[in-house]
Structure formats: structure tokens, C-alpha cells
Amino acid sequence: MSPPVWPFRRRGPNGRTPGSRTPPAAPTGPEPLDPLLRWKLDRWFDCLVDAPSGTGRRSTPVRLTFRDYELAATRVARAFRHRPGSREHRRLLACLRKLWRLHDREGTGALDREAFAACVARALRRERRSLVAAVNSLCCAMVDIADVDGDSLLSEREYRALLAAGFRLDSEHDLRTAYRTLDRDNSGTLEHNEVHEAFVEFFTSTDPDSPGNWLLGGPRPPHGGRGGPYGS
Ligand SMILES: [Ca+2]
């Protein structure tokens, strides 16, 4: 799965940011969401929603449901050889349920792309501590499962397996950029706190330099030099 191009802080030969004159349109509403944050929430949505690429995009809105989170938990448990209903699987489900409840405060059961972004934005404004706690809990559960050899570090192999199972990342670009950007001290392994920082930054940071922005893969180099799908 490939993220759309968004050339955050990528400078052209003239020192200007390509595409910066044509940023993605801010969502309508009283409090527009930061474009980078919106890009990340779209990325999360696309990685988790159970809809084959290219289907349902026009006629039927694609919606994220808790079922999508259940499927992610099942994929992760299975990838690391935990049975359905195992302690590890149930822990993941509990963490994802906690996060889902923060998304779906209205109890609608399904959130399209706009609604999902709006719900996370609302949680950031009104329930930031709860959102960060939920993200941290989920991160703990995922890291504990992925740390197969129990050395309290995630090797590149372990982290790639987690991303592939939980978020269905399958491109070398995504897997490589996600891992290498998160390894802040260039130690060659990820410490738990590096992954925690990344998860929290992914959901909260509006700083283009935050490594956690690329938790699910970094932006691709522009093809054709016109700023990708957001620019023209
Ligand atoms: Ca390890």
C-alpha cells in the first residue's frame, strides 16, 4: 500500500517547497484540521479500512468500523502465532476498543473518511489525554507481541512483520522508511520508547519534522515534479 505524495519540507532546487502553492484543501467547518495531520489520518484510515483498493470509492462511501480493528487484531495475533482468543489477542482487542470508543463518541458504528478525521480532531481538542493514553496502550500491546525474542527492542524484521500484519503495508518503500525514520538514534533497532513516541506523534503532531509522521511509511518522491495528487 502506497501513501499519497505530500512533499512536506521537501525543497526544490530553488529552495522552495514543491507544490506549496497548492496545498490540500482544508476541510470545511469551524476548525480546519492541520493538513499534515489530515494526511496521517487518511493514511491510518486507508491502512485499516477493509475495502479493496479502488472499490466503493465513488458510489458507496468507504467506512471504518470496529470490525476493521478486530480484523487488524486478528492479523497481528496470527502473524505472531497467537491463537484467536489468546491473552495477547484479547489485549489487542481491548486496546483497539478503547481507541474506537474515542473515535466513535456518537456510537454510529461506522465512520467515513471525513467523519473519522473529524472525530480524531475532536478527541485531540477535548480528550487529548485519553487519546494519548489509548494510543500508548495500543502501542504497548503491539510492541509486546512483535518483540518475539523478548529483548525489549524491535528489530527491523519484527517491526516490518508488525506493520505488514496490522496495517497491511507491503511496499519496500513504506516498510523501509517507516523503520529507518523511527530509529532516531540510528542504533539499528527500535526501543519501545521510540515506537511510543512515533505512535503518539502520528496522532498528535503537526510538526513536519516529527519522525512519527512516517509511522506507516514516508511520502514518496514526486513523479513528474508537480506535487503529486495534491498539487497540479
Ligand atoms: Ca526484539
Residues whose N, C-alpha, C, O or C-beta is under 5 A from the ligand:
A	BS01	CA	D147 V148 D149 G150 D151 S152 L153 L154 S155
